[in-house]
Amino acid sequence: MPIFDYHCQACGTRFELLVRSGQSPLCPQCQSAELEKCVSRIAPAGKIEAIRMAHRRVAAAQGHFDHYSPSDKAKLLAGKKNI
Ligand SMILES: [Zn+2]
């Protein structure tokens, strides 16, 4: 059985859990089922990730390209020129 890293969307707790298939895990802190499975332990802390996602949403809503990497930005701009 694999052990997964989870991040609770409700209270922000990060924890490891042994998950049986077909079983939906709950946050040990607040019993919330709104959990985000973390792909890698190297991933940034949940709080930083949340802030980053919020910035991306704002940037996307305002039409900025700041949330793209320089190479993606170049690709997007190149694509626009072709239209
Ligand atoms: Zn929680």
PDB file of the backbone (N, CA, C, O) and the ligand in Angstrom, with CONECT records:
HET     ZN  A 101       1
ATOM      1  N   MET A   1       0.846  -1.208   0.000  1.00  0.00           N
ATOM      2  CA  MET A   1       0.000   0.000   0.000  1.00  0.00           C
ATOM      3  C   MET A   1       0.876   1.251   0.000  1.00  0.00           C
ATOM      4  O   MET A   1       1.836   1.355   0.764  1.00  0.00           O
ATOM      5  N   PRO A   2       0.536   2.171  -0.849  1.00  0.00           N
ATOM      6  CA  PRO A   2       1.364   3.382  -0.946  1.00  0.00           C
ATOM      7  C   PRO A   2       1.046   4.388   0.154  1.00  0.00           C
ATOM      8  O   PRO A   2      -0.084   4.481   0.633  1.00  0.00           O
ATOM      9  N   ILE A   3       2.058   5.126   0.533  1.00  0.00           N
ATOM     10  CA  ILE A   3       1.852   6.232   1.470  1.00  0.00           C
ATOM     11  C   ILE A   3       1.849   7.518   0.664  1.00  0.00           C
ATOM     12  O   ILE A   3       2.776   7.781  -0.103  1.00  0.00           O
ATOM     13  N   PHE A   4       0.808   8.316   0.837  1.00  0.00           N
ATOM     14  CA  PHE A   4       0.707   9.568   0.110  1.00  0.00           C
ATOM     15  C   PHE A   4       0.823  10.760   1.045  1.00  0.00           C
ATOM     16  O   PHE A   4       0.481  10.691   2.226  1.00  0.00           O
ATOM     17  N   ASP A   5       1.314  11.855   0.481  1.00  0.00           N
ATOM     18  CA  ASP A   5       1.313  13.123   1.206  1.00  0.00           C
ATOM     19  C   ASP A   5       0.015  13.841   0.878  1.00  0.00           C
ATOM     20  O   ASP A   5      -0.365  13.949  -0.288  1.00  0.00           O
ATOM     21  N   TYR A   6      -0.660  14.327   1.900  1.00  0.00           N
ATOM     22  CA  TYR A   6      -1.893  15.062   1.670  1.00  0.00           C
ATOM     23  C   TYR A   6      -1.807  16.453   2.254  1.00  0.00           C
ATOM     24  O   TYR A   6      -1.094  16.704   3.226  1.00  0.00           O
ATOM     25  N   HIS A   7      -2.547  17.346   1.637  1.00  0.00           N
ATOM     26  CA  HIS A   7      -2.654  18.708   2.145  1.00  0.00           C
ATOM     27  C   HIS A   7      -4.128  19.004   2.313  1.00  0.00           C
ATOM     28  O   HIS A   7      -4.892  18.936   1.350  1.00  0.00           O
ATOM     29  N   CYS A   8      -4.538  19.334   3.540  1.00  0.00           N
ATOM     30  CA  CYS A   8      -5.950  19.600   3.813  1.00  0.00           C
ATOM     31  C   CYS A   8      -6.307  21.006   3.329  1.00  0.00           C
ATOM     32  O   CYS A   8      -5.686  21.993   3.722  1.00  0.00           O
ATOM     33  N   GLN A   9      -7.328  21.070   2.461  1.00  0.00           N
ATOM     34  CA  GLN A   9      -7.749  22.366   1.918  1.00  0.00           C
ATOM     35  C   GLN A   9      -8.467  23.185   2.984  1.00  0.00           C
ATOM     36  O   GLN A   9      -8.481  24.414   2.930  1.00  0.00           O
ATOM     37  N   ALA A  10      -9.055  22.503   3.941  1.00  0.00           N
ATOM     38  CA  ALA A  10      -9.864  23.186   4.946  1.00  0.00           C
ATOM     39  C   ALA A  10      -9.015  23.867   6.016  1.00  0.00           C
ATOM     40  O   ALA A  10      -9.241  25.036   6.329  1.00  0.00           O
ATOM     41  N   CYS A  11      -8.033  23.146   6.586  1.00  0.00           N
ATOM     42  CA  CYS A  11      -7.281  23.722   7.700  1.00  0.00           C
ATOM     43  C   CYS A  11      -5.795  23.876   7.381  1.00  0.00           C
ATOM     44  O   CYS A  11      -5.047  24.443   8.177  1.00  0.00           O
ATOM     45  N   GLY A  12      -5.362  23.376   6.220  1.00  0.00           N
ATOM     46  CA  GLY A  12      -3.970  23.587   5.812  1.00  0.00           C
ATOM     47  C   GLY A  12      -2.989  22.585   6.381  1.00  0.00           C
ATOM     48  O   GLY A  12      -1.782  22.708   6.168  1.00  0.00           O
ATOM     49  N   THR A  13      -3.486  21.604   7.095  1.00  0.00           N
ATOM     50  CA  THR A  13      -2.589  20.598   7.659  1.00  0.00           C
ATOM     51  C   THR A  13      -2.008  19.715   6.563  1.00  0.00           C
ATOM     52  O   THR A  13      -2.685  19.360   5.598  1.00  0.00           O
ATOM     53  N   ARG A  14      -0.745  19.374   6.736  1.00  0.00           N
ATOM     54  CA  ARG A  14      -0.076  18.483   5.794  1.00  0.00           C
ATOM     55  C   ARG A  14       0.250  17.205   6.526  1.00  0.00           C
ATOM     56  O   ARG A  14       0.806  17.242   7.624  1.00  0.00           O
ATOM     57  N   PHE A  15      -0.089  16.064   5.932  1.00  0.00           N
ATOM     58  CA  PHE A  15       0.155  14.804   6.627  1.00  0.00           C
ATOM     59  C   PHE A  15       0.357  13.675   5.633  1.00  0.00           C
ATOM     60  O   PHE A  15       0.007  13.777   4.457  1.00  0.00           O
ATOM     61  N   GLU A  16       0.934  12.592   6.147  1.00  0.00           N
ATOM     62  CA  GLU A  16       1.130  11.393   5.339  1.00  0.00           C
ATOM     63  C   GLU A  16       0.083  10.386   5.726  1.00  0.00           C
ATOM     64  O   GLU A  16      -0.310  10.296   6.889  1.00  0.00           O
ATOM     65  N   LEU A  17      -0.373   9.623   4.743  1.00  0.00           N
ATOM     66  CA  LEU A  17      -1.413   8.657   5.041  1.00  0.00           C
ATOM     67  C   LEU A  17      -1.230   7.422   4.178  1.00  0.00           C
ATOM     68  O   LEU A  17      -0.920   7.496   2.989  1.00  0.00           O
ATOM     69  N   LEU A  18      -1.433   6.299   4.817  1.00  0.00           N
ATOM     70  CA  LEU A  18      -1.422   5.038   4.102  1.00  0.00           C
ATOM     71  C   LEU A  18      -2.831   4.836   3.567  1.00  0.00           C
ATOM     72  O   LEU A  18      -3.785   4.750   4.340  1.00  0.00           O
ATOM     73  N   VAL A  19      -2.963   4.761   2.257  1.00  0.00           N
ATOM     74  CA  VAL A  19      -4.304   4.733   1.681  1.00  0.00           C
ATOM     75  C   VAL A  19      -4.606   3.410   1.003  1.00  0.00           C
ATOM     76  O   VAL A  19      -3.883   2.975   0.106  1.00  0.00           O
ATOM     77  N   ARG A  20      -5.669   2.787   1.437  1.00  0.00           N
ATOM     78  CA  ARG A  20      -6.138   1.581   0.761  1.00  0.00           C
ATOM     79  C   ARG A  20      -6.955   2.036  -0.439  1.00  0.00           C
ATOM     80  O   ARG A  20      -7.619   3.071  -0.385  1.00  0.00           O
ATOM     81  N   SER A  21      -6.910   1.273  -1.511  1.00  0.00           N
ATOM     82  CA  SER A  21      -7.678   1.654  -2.693  1.00  0.00           C
ATOM     83  C   SER A  21      -9.175   1.666  -2.371  1.00  0.00           C
ATOM     84  O   SER A  21      -9.678   0.791  -1.665  1.00  0.00           O
ATOM     85  N   GLY A  22      -9.870   2.666  -2.897  1.00  0.00           N
ATOM     86  CA  GLY A  22     -11.298   2.784  -2.669  1.00  0.00           C
ATOM     87  C   GLY A  22     -11.645   3.450  -1.355  1.00  0.00           C
ATOM     88  O   GLY A  22     -12.820   3.622  -1.029  1.00  0.00           O
ATOM     89  N   GLN A  23     -10.614   3.830  -0.593  1.00  0.00           N
ATOM     90  CA  GLN A  23     -10.852   4.475   0.692  1.00  0.00           C
ATOM     91  C   GLN A  23     -10.580   5.964   0.562  1.00  0.00           C
ATOM     92  O   GLN A  23      -9.515   6.358   0.088  1.00  0.00           O
ATOM     93  N   SER A  24     -11.519   6.789   0.971  1.00  0.00           N
ATOM     94  CA  SER A  24     -11.267   8.226   0.903  1.00  0.00           C
ATOM     95  C   SER A  24     -10.760   8.718   2.246  1.00  0.00           C
ATOM     96  O   SER A  24     -11.445   8.592   3.261  1.00  0.00           O
ATOM     97  N   PRO A  25      -9.559   9.279   2.249  1.00  0.00           N
ATOM     98  CA  PRO A  25      -8.930   9.716   3.498  1.00  0.00           C
ATOM     99  C   PRO A  25      -9.561  10.974   4.079  1.00  0.00           C
ATOM    100  O   PRO A  25     -10.145  11.783   3.358  1.00  0.00           O
ATOM    101  N   LEU A  26      -9.436  11.122   5.368  1.00  0.00           N
ATOM    102  CA  LEU A  26      -9.936  12.317   6.054  1.00  0.00           C
ATOM    103  C   LEU A  26      -8.777  12.998   6.766  1.00  0.00           C
ATOM    104  O   LEU A  26      -7.816  12.349   7.179  1.00  0.00           O
ATOM    105  N   CYS A  27      -8.881  14.311   6.904  1.00  0.00           N
ATOM    106  CA  CYS A  27      -7.873  15.072   7.615  1.00  0.00           C
ATOM    107  C   CYS A  27      -7.889  14.683   9.091  1.00  0.00           C
ATOM    108  O   CYS A  27      -8.946  14.702   9.722  1.00  0.00           O
ATOM    109  N   PRO A  28      -6.726  14.331   9.651  1.00  0.00           N
ATOM    110  CA  PRO A  28      -6.665  13.937  11.063  1.00  0.00           C
ATOM    111  C   PRO A  28      -6.955  15.113  11.990  1.00  0.00           C
ATOM    112  O   PRO A  28      -7.300  14.923  13.156  1.00  0.00           O
ATOM    113  N   GLN A  29      -6.817  16.310  11.474  1.00  0.00           N
ATOM    114  CA  GLN A  29      -6.987  17.513  12.276  1.00  0.00           C
ATOM    115  C   GLN A  29      -8.444  17.958  12.357  1.00  0.00           C
ATOM    116  O   GLN A  29      -8.959  18.232  13.441  1.00  0.00           O
ATOM    117  N   CYS A  30      -9.115  18.028  11.178  1.00  0.00           N
ATOM    118  CA  CYS A  30     -10.470  18.583  11.158  1.00  0.00           C
ATOM    119  C   CYS A  30     -11.477  17.639  10.510  1.00  0.00           C
ATOM    120  O   CYS A  30     -12.641  18.005  10.342  1.00  0.00           O
ATOM    121  N   GLN A  31     -11.053  16.441  10.148  1.00  0.00           N
ATOM    122  CA  GLN A  31     -11.924  15.418   9.561  1.00  0.00           C
ATOM    123  C   GLN A  31     -12.497  15.827   8.215  1.00  0.00           C
ATOM    124  O   GLN A  31     -13.466  15.229   7.747  1.00  0.00           O
ATOM    125  N   SER A  32     -11.910  16.839   7.589  1.00  0.00           N
ATOM    126  CA  SER A  32     -12.384  17.254   6.280  1.00  0.00           C
ATOM    127  C   SER A  32     -11.964  16.245   5.222  1.00  0.00           C
ATOM    128  O   SER A  32     -10.894  15.645   5.319  1.00  0.00           O
ATOM    129  N   ALA A  33     -12.805  16.060   4.216  1.00  0.00           N
ATOM    130  CA  ALA A  33     -12.466  15.145   3.120  1.00  0.00           C
ATOM    131  C   ALA A  33     -11.907  15.908   1.929  1.00  0.00           C
ATOM    132  O   ALA A  33     -11.575  15.318   0.901  1.00  0.00           O
ATOM    133  N   GLU A  34     -11.807  17.225   2.079  1.00  0.00           N
ATOM    134  CA  GLU A  34     -11.285  18.041   0.986  1.00  0.00           C
ATOM    135  C   GLU A  34      -9.766  18.060   1.035  1.00  0.00           C
ATOM    136  O   GLU A  34      -9.150  19.017   1.503  1.00  0.00           O
ATOM    137  N   LEU A  35      -9.181  16.978   0.541  1.00  0.00           N
ATOM    138  CA  LEU A  35      -7.741  16.833   0.617  1.00  0.00           C
ATOM    139  C   LEU A  35      -7.123  16.878  -0.764  1.00  0.00           C
ATOM    140  O   LEU A  35      -7.694  16.412  -1.750  1.00  0.00           O
ATOM    141  N   GLU A  36      -5.946  17.453  -0.797  1.00  0.00           N
ATOM    142  CA  GLU A  36      -5.199  17.539  -2.038  1.00  0.00           C
ATOM    143  C   GLU A  36      -4.044  16.567  -1.938  1.00  0.00           C
ATOM    144  O   GLU A  36      -3.224  16.662  -1.024  1.00  0.00           O
ATOM    145  N   LYS A  37      -3.973  15.635  -2.866  1.00  0.00           N
ATOM    146  CA  LYS A  37      -2.890  14.665  -2.823  1.00  0.00           C
ATOM    147  C   LYS A  37      -1.637  15.319  -3.392  1.00  0.00           C
ATOM    148  O   LYS A  37      -1.655  15.844  -4.505  1.00  0.00           O
ATOM    149  N   CYS A  38      -0.562  15.285  -2.634  1.00  0.00           N
ATOM    150  CA  CYS A  38       0.670  15.905  -3.092  1.00  0.00           C
ATOM    151  C   CYS A  38       1.493  14.875  -3.859  1.00  0.00           C
ATOM    152  O   CYS A  38       1.730  13.764  -3.383  1.00  0.00           O
ATOM    153  N   VAL A  39       1.913  15.262  -5.033  1.00  0.00           N
ATOM    154  CA  VAL A  39       2.616  14.348  -5.913  1.00  0.00           C
ATOM    155  C   VAL A  39       4.003  14.028  -5.382  1.00  0.00           C
ATOM    156  O   VAL A  39       4.459  12.887  -5.444  1.00  0.00           O
ATOM    157  N   SER A  40       4.662  15.048  -4.862  1.00  0.00           N
ATOM    158  CA  SER A  40       6.043  14.859  -4.449  1.00  0.00           C
ATOM    159  C   SER A  40       6.337  15.587  -3.150  1.00  0.00           C
ATOM    160  O   SER A  40       5.764  16.640  -2.870  1.00  0.00           O
ATOM    161  N   ARG A  41       7.231  15.018  -2.365  1.00  0.00           N
ATOM    162  CA  ARG A  41       7.641  15.677  -1.131  1.00  0.00           C
ATOM    163  C   ARG A  41       8.472  16.915  -1.421  1.00  0.00           C
ATOM    164  O   ARG A  41       8.616  17.791  -0.568  1.00  0.00           O
ATOM    165  N   ILE A  42       9.017  16.983  -2.624  1.00  0.00           N
ATOM    166  CA  ILE A  42       9.867  18.118  -2.972  1.00  0.00           C
ATOM    167  C   ILE A  42       9.003  19.344  -3.283  1.00  0.00           C
ATOM    168  O   ILE A  42       9.497  20.472  -3.284  1.00  0.00           O
ATOM    169  N   ALA A  43       7.724  19.121  -3.544  1.00  0.00           N
ATOM    170  CA  ALA A  43       6.812  20.218  -3.862  1.00  0.00           C
ATOM    171  C   ALA A  43       6.830  21.255  -2.747  1.00  0.00           C
ATOM    172  O   ALA A  43       7.014  20.908  -1.580  1.00  0.00           O
ATOM    173  N   PRO A  44       6.639  22.531  -3.096  1.00  0.00           N
ATOM    174  CA  PRO A  44       6.673  23.581  -2.075  1.00  0.00           C
ATOM    175  C   PRO A  44       5.573  23.401  -1.042  1.00  0.00           C
ATOM    176  O   PRO A  44       4.570  22.731  -1.290  1.00  0.00           O
ATOM    177  N   ALA A  45       5.772  24.000   0.099  1.00  0.00           N
ATOM    178  CA  ALA A  45       4.813  23.889   1.187  1.00  0.00           C
ATOM    179  C   ALA A  45       3.438  24.338   0.726  1.00  0.00           C
ATOM    180  O   ALA A  45       3.318  25.213  -0.132  1.00  0.00           O
ATOM    181  N   GLY A  46       2.420  23.750   1.287  1.00  0.00           N
ATOM    182  CA  GLY A  46       1.051  24.018   0.861  1.00  0.00           C
ATOM    183  C   GLY A  46       0.706  25.492   0.849  1.00  0.00           C
ATOM    184  O   GLY A  46      -0.013  25.960  -0.034  1.00  0.00           O
ATOM    185  N   LYS A  47       1.208  26.211   1.810  1.00  0.00           N
ATOM    186  CA  LYS A  47       0.879  27.628   1.913  1.00  0.00           C
ATOM    187  C   LYS A  47       1.441  28.405   0.724  1.00  0.00           C
ATOM    188  O   LYS A  47       0.756  29.238   0.130  1.00  0.00           O
ATOM    189  N   ILE A  48       2.682  28.120   0.395  1.00  0.00           N
ATOM    190  CA  ILE A  48       3.320  28.797  -0.731  1.00  0.00           C
ATOM    191  C   ILE A  48       2.568  28.464  -2.018  1.00  0.00           C
ATOM    192  O   ILE A  48       2.330  29.329  -2.861  1.00  0.00           O
ATOM    193  N   GLU A  49       2.204  27.199  -2.146  1.00  0.00           N
ATOM    194  CA  GLU A  49       1.477  26.747  -3.328  1.00  0.00           C
ATOM    195  C   GLU A  49       0.149  27.494  -3.442  1.00  0.00           C
ATOM    196  O   GLU A  49      -0.225  27.934  -4.528  1.00  0.00           O
ATOM    197  N   ALA A  50      -0.554  27.635  -2.336  1.00  0.00           N
ATOM    198  CA  ALA A  50      -1.845  28.318  -2.334  1.00  0.00           C
ATOM    199  C   ALA A  50      -1.688  29.767  -2.760  1.00  0.00           C
ATOM    200  O   ALA A  50      -2.496  30.291  -3.527  1.00  0.00           O
ATOM    201  N   ILE A  51      -0.638  30.415  -2.253  1.00  0.00           N
ATOM    202  CA  ILE A  51      -0.392  31.814  -2.609  1.00  0.00           C
ATOM    203  C   ILE A  51      -0.075  31.924  -4.092  1.00  0.00           C
ATOM    204  O   ILE A  51      -0.549  32.828  -4.780  1.00  0.00           O
ATOM    205  N   ARG A  52       0.737  30.983  -4.572  1.00  0.00           N
ATOM    206  CA  ARG A  52       1.114  30.988  -5.973  1.00  0.00           C
ATOM    207  C   ARG A  52      -0.111  30.798  -6.870  1.00  0.00           C
ATOM    208  O   ARG A  52      -0.260  31.484  -7.881  1.00  0.00           O
ATOM    209  N   MET A  53      -0.979  29.870  -6.494  1.00  0.00           N
ATOM    210  CA  MET A  53      -2.169  29.619  -7.284  1.00  0.00           C
ATOM    211  C   MET A  53      -3.073  30.843  -7.288  1.00  0.00           C
ATOM    212  O   MET A  53      -3.668  31.174  -8.313  1.00  0.00           O
ATOM    213  N   ALA A  54      -3.177  31.514  -6.148  1.00  0.00           N
ATOM    214  CA  ALA A  54      -4.006  32.710  -6.055  1.00  0.00           C
ATOM    215  C   ALA A  54      -3.467  33.791  -6.988  1.00  0.00           C
ATOM    216  O   ALA A  54      -4.236  34.468  -7.670  1.00  0.00           O
ATOM    217  N   HIS A  55      -2.157  33.949  -7.014  1.00  0.00           N
ATOM    218  CA  HIS A  55      -1.534  34.939  -7.888  1.00  0.00           C
ATOM    219  C   HIS A  55      -1.786  34.592  -9.348  1.00  0.00           C
ATOM    220  O   HIS A  55      -2.044  35.465 -10.177  1.00  0.00           O
ATOM    221  N   ARG A  56      -1.705  33.284  -9.646  1.00  0.00           N
ATOM    222  CA  ARG A  56      -1.940  32.846 -11.019  1.00  0.00           C
ATOM    223  C   ARG A  56      -3.363  33.161 -11.437  1.00  0.00           C
ATOM    224  O   ARG A  56      -3.600  33.616 -12.556  1.00  0.00           O
ATOM    225  N   ARG A  57      -4.315  32.920 -10.539  1.00  0.00           N
ATOM    226  CA  ARG A  57      -5.715  33.178 -10.867  1.00  0.00           C
ATOM    227  C   ARG A  57      -5.923  34.659 -11.144  1.00  0.00           C
ATOM    228  O   ARG A  57      -6.587  35.027 -12.112  1.00  0.00           O
ATOM    229  N   VAL A  58      -5.352  35.512 -10.291  1.00  0.00           N
ATOM    230  CA  VAL A  58      -5.488  36.955 -10.463  1.00  0.00           C
ATOM    231  C   VAL A  58      -4.859  37.384 -11.781  1.00  0.00           C
ATOM    232  O   VAL A  58      -5.446  38.150 -12.546  1.00  0.00           O
ATOM    233  N   ALA A  59      -3.663  36.882 -12.031  1.00  0.00           N
ATOM    234  CA  ALA A  59      -2.942  37.240 -13.251  1.00  0.00           C
ATOM    235  C   ALA A  59      -3.720  36.792 -14.488  1.00  0.00           C
ATOM    236  O   ALA A  59      -3.819  37.529 -15.469  1.00  0.00           O
ATOM    237  N   ALA A  60      -4.264  35.594 -14.431  1.00  0.00           N
ATOM    238  CA  ALA A  60      -5.016  35.062 -15.569  1.00  0.00           C
ATOM    239  C   ALA A  60      -6.270  35.904 -15.799  1.00  0.00           C
ATOM    240  O   ALA A  60      -6.634  36.192 -16.939  1.00  0.00           O
ATOM    241  N   ALA A  61      -6.927  36.296 -14.703  1.00  0.00           N
ATOM    242  CA  ALA A  61      -8.147  37.083 -14.796  1.00  0.00           C
ATOM    243  C   ALA A  61      -7.861  38.456 -15.404  1.00  0.00           C
ATOM    244  O   ALA A  61      -8.700  39.021 -16.106  1.00  0.00           O
ATOM    245  N   GLN A  62      -6.664  38.984 -15.124  1.00  0.00           N
ATOM    246  CA  GLN A  62      -6.314  40.306 -15.623  1.00  0.00           C
ATOM    247  C   GLN A  62      -5.619  40.236 -16.977  1.00  0.00           C
ATOM    248  O   GLN A  62      -5.293  41.266 -17.567  1.00  0.00           O
ATOM    249  N   GLY A  63      -5.394  39.033 -17.463  1.00  0.00           N
ATOM    250  CA  GLY A  63      -4.815  38.863 -18.788  1.00  0.00           C
ATOM    251  C   GLY A  63      -3.308  39.041 -18.826  1.00  0.00           C
ATOM    252  O   GLY A  63      -2.733  39.263 -19.891  1.00  0.00           O
ATOM    253  N   HIS A  64      -2.675  38.946 -17.682  1.00  0.00           N
ATOM    254  CA  HIS A  64      -1.219  39.056 -17.672  1.00  0.00           C
ATOM    255  C   HIS A  64      -0.575  37.723 -18.018  1.00  0.00           C
ATOM    256  O   HIS A  64      -1.203  36.672 -17.885  1.00  0.00           O
ATOM    257  N   PHE A  65       0.638  37.763 -18.449  1.00  0.00           N
ATOM    258  CA  PHE A  65       1.355  36.537 -18.777  1.00  0.00           C
ATOM    259  C   PHE A  65       2.418  36.232 -17.728  1.00  0.00           C
ATOM    260  O   PHE A  65       3.276  35.374 -17.935  1.00  0.00           O
ATOM    261  N   ASP A  66       2.357  36.935 -16.606  1.00  0.00           N
ATOM    262  CA  ASP A  66       3.386  36.787 -15.579  1.00  0.00           C
ATOM    263  C   ASP A  66       3.473  35.376 -15.013  1.00  0.00           C
ATOM    264  O   ASP A  66       4.512  34.959 -14.502  1.00  0.00           O
ATOM    265  N   HIS A  67       2.362  34.648 -15.111  1.00  0.00           N
ATOM    266  CA  HIS A  67       2.338  33.317 -14.521  1.00  0.00           C
ATOM    267  C   HIS A  67       2.899  32.267 -15.462  1.00  0.00           C
ATOM    268  O   HIS A  67       2.981  31.091 -15.107  1.00  0.00           O
ATOM    269  N   TYR A  68       3.287  32.686 -16.663  1.00  0.00           N
ATOM    270  CA  TYR A  68       3.908  31.736 -17.575  1.00  0.00           C
ATOM    271  C   TYR A  68       5.428  31.831 -17.460  1.00  0.00           C
ATOM    272  O   TYR A  68       5.974  32.878 -17.115  1.00  0.00           O
ATOM    273  N   SER A  69       6.087  30.733 -17.752  1.00  0.00           N
ATOM    274  CA  SER A  69       7.544  30.767 -17.784  1.00  0.00           C
ATOM    275  C   SER A  69       7.966  31.526 -19.040  1.00  0.00           C
ATOM    276  O   SER A  69       7.192  31.613 -19.994  1.00  0.00           O
ATOM    277  N   PRO A  70       9.176  32.073 -19.053  1.00  0.00           N
ATOM    278  CA  PRO A  70       9.632  32.854 -20.216  1.00  0.00           C
ATOM    279  C   PRO A  70       9.490  32.091 -21.534  1.00  0.00           C
ATOM    280  O   PRO A  70       9.139  32.684 -22.555  1.00  0.00           O
ATOM    281  N   SER A  71       9.760  30.782 -21.523  1.00  0.00           N
ATOM    282  CA  SER A  71       9.669  30.007 -22.760  1.00  0.00           C
ATOM    283  C   SER A  71       8.216  29.872 -23.209  1.00  0.00           C
ATOM    284  O   SER A  71       7.922  29.950 -24.402  1.00  0.00           O
ATOM    285  N   ASP A  72       7.300  29.667 -22.246  1.00  0.00           N
ATOM    286  CA  ASP A  72       5.881  29.586 -22.585  1.00  0.00           C
ATOM    287  C   ASP A  72       5.383  30.923 -23.116  1.00  0.00           C
ATOM    288  O   ASP A  72       4.577  30.983 -24.044  1.00  0.00           O
ATOM    289  N   LYS A  73       5.881  31.989 -22.506  1.00  0.00           N
ATOM    290  CA  LYS A  73       5.468  33.335 -22.904  1.00  0.00           C
ATOM    291  C   LYS A  73       5.876  33.583 -24.359  1.00  0.00           C
ATOM    292  O   LYS A  73       5.105  34.117 -25.156  1.00  0.00           O
ATOM    293  N   ALA A  74       7.098  33.185 -24.679  1.00  0.00           N
ATOM    294  CA  ALA A  74       7.608  33.359 -26.042  1.00  0.00           C
ATOM    295  C   ALA A  74       6.747  32.586 -27.028  1.00  0.00           C
ATOM    296  O   ALA A  74       6.427  33.070 -28.114  1.00  0.00           O
ATOM    297  N   LYS A  75       6.377  31.365 -26.623  1.00  0.00           N
ATOM    298  CA  LYS A  75       5.547  30.523 -27.479  1.00  0.00           C
ATOM    299  C   LYS A  75       4.188  31.173 -27.709  1.00  0.00           C
ATOM    300  O   LYS A  75       3.682  31.202 -28.831  1.00  0.00           O
ATOM    301  N   LEU A  76       3.606  31.694 -26.633  1.00  0.00           N
ATOM    302  CA  LEU A  76       2.286  32.324 -26.721  1.00  0.00           C
ATOM    303  C   LEU A  76       2.336  33.553 -27.618  1.00  0.00           C
ATOM    304  O   LEU A  76       1.468  33.746 -28.469  1.00  0.00           O
ATOM    305  N   LEU A  77       3.351  34.377 -27.426  1.00  0.00           N
ATOM    306  CA  LEU A  77       3.481  35.599 -28.200  1.00  0.00           C
ATOM    307  C   LEU A  77       3.733  35.280 -29.673  1.00  0.00           C
ATOM    308  O   LEU A  77       3.217  35.950 -30.568  1.00  0.00           O
ATOM    309  N   ALA A  78       4.543  34.234 -29.903  1.00  0.00           N
ATOM    310  CA  ALA A  78       4.819  33.808 -31.274  1.00  0.00           C
ATOM    311  C   ALA A  78       3.528  33.320 -31.921  1.00  0.00           C
ATOM    312  O   ALA A  78       3.256  33.596 -33.089  1.00  0.00           O
ATOM    313  N   GLY A  79       2.746  32.593 -31.140  1.00  0.00           N
ATOM    314  CA  GLY A  79       1.477  32.072 -31.656  1.00  0.00           C
ATOM    315  C   GLY A  79       0.544  33.205 -32.020  1.00  0.00           C
ATOM    316  O   GLY A  79      -0.177  33.118 -33.014  1.00  0.00           O
ATOM    317  N   LYS A  80       0.545  34.269 -31.231  1.00  0.00           N
ATOM    318  CA  LYS A  80      -0.340  35.403 -31.492  1.00  0.00           C
ATOM    319  C   LYS A  80       0.036  36.107 -32.780  1.00  0.00           C
ATOM    320  O   LYS A  80      -0.829  36.545 -33.538  1.00  0.00           O
ATOM    321  N   LYS A  81       1.324  36.211 -33.019  1.00  0.00           N
ATOM    322  CA  LYS A  81       1.786  36.897 -34.232  1.00  0.00           C
ATOM    323  C   LYS A  81       1.330  36.175 -35.484  1.00  0.00           C
ATOM    324  O   LYS A  81       1.051  36.792 -36.512  1.00  0.00           O
ATOM    325  N   ASN A  82       1.260  34.846 -35.379  1.00  0.00           N
ATOM    326  CA  ASN A  82       0.876  34.047 -36.543  1.00  0.00           C
ATOM    327  C   ASN A  82      -0.604  34.204 -36.894  1.00  0.00           C
ATOM    328  O   ASN A  82      -1.015  33.935 -38.023  1.00  0.00           O
ATOM    329  N   ILE A  83      -1.400  34.643 -35.913  1.00  0.00           N
ATOM    330  CA  ILE A  83      -2.841  34.838 -36.158  1.00  0.00           C
ATOM    331  C   ILE A  83      -3.107  36.185 -36.791  1.00  0.00           C
ATOM    332  O   ILE A  83      -4.258  36.520 -37.067  1.00  0.00           O
TER     333      ILE A  83
HETATM  334 ZN    ZN A 101      -7.976  19.668   7.964  1.00  0.00          ZN2+
END
